[in-house]
Amino acid sequence: MIQLQQNSSTLVIVIHEIYGINQHIQDFCAFISSQGKDVICPDLLEKGSAFDYSQEEMAYRYFVKDIGFHVAVVKTKGILSIYRQKYKRIVIIGFSAGATVAWLCSDDERVDGVIGYYGSRIRNYLEVTPLCSTMLFFPEEEPSFQVDDVVATLGRKHIDIEKYSGKHGFSDPYSTNYHKESAQKTRHRIIDFLDEG
């Protein structure tokens, strides 16, 4: 688990991808902390180390078989239970599988904001109606589903949805799918989102 304290009235819970708390997630948590916010990133894998990108299939199987979205949501909501009274505002930011976890927490009244990066499995939970400000970032290219169909469905729920140039993983500088311009644009959106509170 990562915990970074800035004596902020805002807590940002960062939910990692299937790989675990890798360098990208560590760097992202440091970025959020540099914005003056408190950060918690739970280690949902609980295996002490992250998977390498070359182990994508193994990481996916481990997440689906040994964790799954239900357990990940329960763990995230456990953090909400512990910290809700200590903070004026709690925002959950998730990446890929973590974005779907964040989405599944968006209808919890203890959450004040949700940001999801390329949460492709959100398409399986379109019935969720967020109770908080929700911003979703999707890539223009997703091999597993039609982004425009999901955007059209969710757009009716008054969710802030943007498509960015690139592929799944565009915000991760350690990924072969890194797209610098899109990554920078989304970071600016996050800064504005966090400063709104």
N, C-alpha and C positions, 0 to 999 in steps of 0.2 A: 504494500500500500504506500502511496505517496501522500504526504500531508505537508502543505506549505502554508504558513501563517503570515498574514500581513495586518492582523488586527482589523480586518474589514468587517463591515456589516453584511457583506455578500459572500456566500459560499458557492463555489463552482465545483460540482461533482463531475469529474471526467470519467467516461466509461470507454474503456479500450476496445480494440478490435479483437478478432479471434486469436491474434498473436500474443496478446498479453501486454504487459507494461514494457514495451520496447523503447528504443531511443527516440522514436517519433513522439510517442506518448509522453515520455519524460520531458522532451523539449517543449511540447505543447503545454504541459502543466507549468513549466518555468515561464512560458510566455504569459499565461493567465495570471500567474503570481506577479509578474512584472507590471501588470495592469493594476496592481494594488488589491487584488482579490484573494481570499483564502481558497485553497484548493485541496480537495481530497480525490484520490484516484484509487478505488479499491482494486485489489488483485483478484479478479473473478476466477482466474485459473487456479490460484493457490498452489502453484507448482514450483515457485521460487525463481523461475526464469521464463523468459519469453521464447516463443517459437521464432525461428528464422523465416524470412519470406520464402525461402526454398522449400519450407515444410508446410506450405499452404494447405495441402490436402490433409495432412496429419493434424494441423491446427484446427481445421474445420471439423474433422471427425471428433476431436477431443472436446471442442466447444459444444457440438450438438449432443454427443453421447454423455459426457460427464458434467456438463453445466446446463446448457439449454436456456432459453429465454425466461422461463418461469423462475428458475433459481436466481438468475442474474437480476431480475426485477425484484425478487424478495430481498436480495442482498442490498440493492440500491435503496429500497424503501426502508430497510433497517437503518441505513445512514440517515435518512430523513427523520426517522423516529428519534435518533440520538441527538441530531443537531438542529432540528426545526426551531426550538425555543431560543437558541443562541444567535440566530441570524434574522435580520430583517428580510433578506431575500436569498432564495436558493435557486440556482440555475443548473440544469443538467446538460452537459455537452457530450455527445457520443459520436463515435466513428464506426461506420459499417454496422457490424452486429451490435455494437454499443449504441449506435443511433437508433436502432430498433428498440433497444432496452429503454433509452431515453423517451422515445415515442410512447412506449407502453406505460411510462410513468407520467405522461403529460396530462392524464385525467385525474391525477391525485391532487387534491386541494392544497397539499403542503408544498407543491412545486410552483415556483413563480415564473419559470421560463425554461424552455427546452430548445436546444440547437442540435440538429442531426446532420452529420456528414454522410452522404451516400448510403443511407439505410435501405438497402435493397429489399430487405424482408418486411419493411413497413407495408409493402403491398399485400401481405398476408393478414394485416390488422387494420384495414381501412375503416372498420367500424368505430375505431377509437375517436373520440371527440375531445380535443384538448381543452382544459379549463384554464390554461395559462398561455401567455405569448409563446408562439412556437415558430421556429424558423428552420426550414429544411433546405439543405444544399445537395443538389443532384448533379452528376456529370451528364454531359450531352450523350455520351456513349456508355451504355450498359448492355452487355451481352445477354444477361439473364432475364431481362424484362423490358417492356416499353415504358420509358420514363414519362413520356407525354400522357399516357393513360393514367398513371398514378398522379401526376401533377394536376390533370383535369379533375379527377375525383376529389383530391384533397383541397384543391383551390376553392371548392364550394363551401369548405369549412372555415374560410377566412384565415387560412394559414399562409404565412409568408414563405413562398417557395421560389427558389431561384435555380436555374440550370447554368452550369459553368462549363467552359471549354475543358476538354480532357476526358479522362476515363476514371473509373472507380479507383480511389486512392490519390486523386489529384493534389491533395493538400500535404501529402507525405513526402518530404524531401529525400527520404531513403528508398522510395519506391520508384520503379521504372516508369510508373504512370504519373510521376510528379509533373504538375503544370504550374510553374512559378506565378504567372499572372493570376490564375484562378485562386491559388493559395493565398496570395496577398489580398485579393478582393474579399475573400471570405473572412480573413482576419480583421480587416477594417469593419466589416459588418458585425463581427463579434464584439469588437471594442465599442461600437455604437450601441449595440444591444445591452451590453453590461453597464454602460454609462447611463442608460435610460432609467435605471432603478433608483 
